[in-house]
């Protein structure tokens, strides 16, 4: 297989680890005997495909799904191993592309005048409603 392009970087084919299993499910003997399910894994921590700071950020962002830094995707969509290989490559590339993106920084804002007024009106209405529930003051 060829190298995998992610962003402006290239992951060498030797860094991609392929594993094939029978997919199972419907399909009779073909599904039970042919190894069409594909698992593609990539050890992000030990790869030199990305610069250090980029790699560290990617490992941090992918930590929930790749705790040891090994990113795994599976594909059993098709009855063809070749098609499943293509699907797995696309899924891995999309996952790594997403982890490359830096999220936009949130710019803190304050509520506007109209929003503050609505909040105060709601507070007054709630207070009046609760005041009507109380028994009257008899002195």
C-alpha positions in Angstrom: 0.0 0.0 0.0 1.0 3.6 -0.4 1.8 6.3 2.1 -1.1 8.0 3.8 -1.5 11.8 3.3 -2.8 13.7 6.3 -2.9 17.4 6.2 0.4 18.4 4.8 2.1 15.4 6.2 2.8 11.8 4.9 2.6 8.7 7.0 4.9 6.0 5.6 3.2 2.8 4.7 5.6 0.9 7.1 4.0 2.8 10.1 0.5 1.4 9.3 -0.3 -2.0 10.9 -3.0 -4.1 9.1 -4.9 -6.9 10.7 -7.6 -9.0 8.9 -10.3 -11.2 10.4 -13.5 -12.8 9.2 -16.3 -10.2 9.3 -19.0 -12.5 10.6 -22.7 -11.6 10.2 -24.9 -12.6 7.3 -23.2 -14.0 4.2 -22.8 -17.7 4.8 -19.6 -19.5 4.2 -17.9 -16.4 2.6 -18.5 -14.3 5.8 -17.3 -17.2 8.0 -14.1 -18.0 6.1 -12.9 -14.9 4.2 -10.9 -12.4 6.2 -12.6 -9.3 4.9 -12.8 -7.3 8.2 -9.9 -4.8 8.3 -8.3 -3.3 11.4 -5.8 -0.5 10.7 -3.7 0.8 13.5 -1.2 3.6 13.7 1.2 4.2 16.6 1.1 8.0 16.7 3.5 8.3 19.7 6.4 6.5 18.1 5.9 7.8 14.5 8.1 10.4 13.0 5.5 11.5 10.4 4.5 14.6 12.5 6.7 17.2 14.3 6.9 16.8 18.0 4.6 19.6 19.2 2.0 18.6 16.5 2.2 14.9 17.5 1.8 15.8 21.2 -1.3 17.9 20.5 -2.8 15.1 18.4 -2.1 12.5 21.1 -3.8 14.7 23.6 -6.9 15.2 21.4 -7.1 11.5 20.5 -6.6 10.4 24.1 -10.2 9.3 24.7 -10.2 6.8 21.8 -6.4 6.0 21.8 -5.2 6.1 25.4 -1.8 4.5 24.6 -1.3 6.7 21.5 -2.3 3.9 19.1 -5.1 5.0 16.8 -7.3 2.1 15.5 -10.0 2.0 13.0 -12.0 -0.9 11.7 -14.0 -1.5 8.5 -16.3 -4.4 7.7 -18.7 -2.5 5.5 -18.1 -4.5 2.4 -17.6 -8.2 1.4 -14.4 -7.2 -0.3 -11.2 -6.9 1.7 -9.8 -4.4 -0.8 -12.8 -2.0 -0.3 -12.6 -2.4 3.4 -8.9 -1.4 3.2 -9.8 1.8 1.3 -12.6 2.6 3.9 -10.2 2.0 6.8 -7.5 4.3 5.2 -10.2 7.1 4.7 -11.4 6.7 8.3 -7.9 6.9 9.8 -7.0 9.9 7.6 -10.3 11.7 8.6 -9.6 11.0 12.3 -6.1 12.3 12.2 -7.1 15.3 10.1 -9.7 16.2 12.8 -7.1 15.9 15.5 -4.7 18.2 13.6 -7.2 21.1 13.6 -6.8 23.5 16.4 -10.2 24.5 18.0 -11.1 28.2 17.8 -10.6 30.1 21.0 -13.8 31.2 22.7 -14.0 35.0 23.0 -15.8 35.7 26.3 -18.9 37.9 25.9 -21.3 39.6 28.3 -25.0 39.4 28.2 -26.6 42.4 26.4 -28.9 44.9 27.9 -32.1 43.3 26.6 -31.0 39.9 28.0 -30.3 41.3 31.4 -33.7 43.0 31.4 -35.5 39.8 30.4 -33.8 38.0 33.2 -34.8 40.6 35.8 -38.4 40.5 34.4 -38.5 36.7 34.8 -37.2 37.0 38.4 -39.9 39.5 39.2 -42.7 37.4 37.7 -41.5 34.3 39.6 -41.3 36.3 42.9 -44.9 37.6 42.4 -46.2 34.1 41.6 -44.7 32.7 44.8 -45.9 35.7 46.8 -49.5 35.0 45.6 -49.2 31.4 47.0 -48.5 32.6 50.5 -51.3 33.1 53.0 -52.2 36.8 53.5 -50.7 38.7 56.4 -53.4 39.2 59.1 -52.4 41.7 61.8 
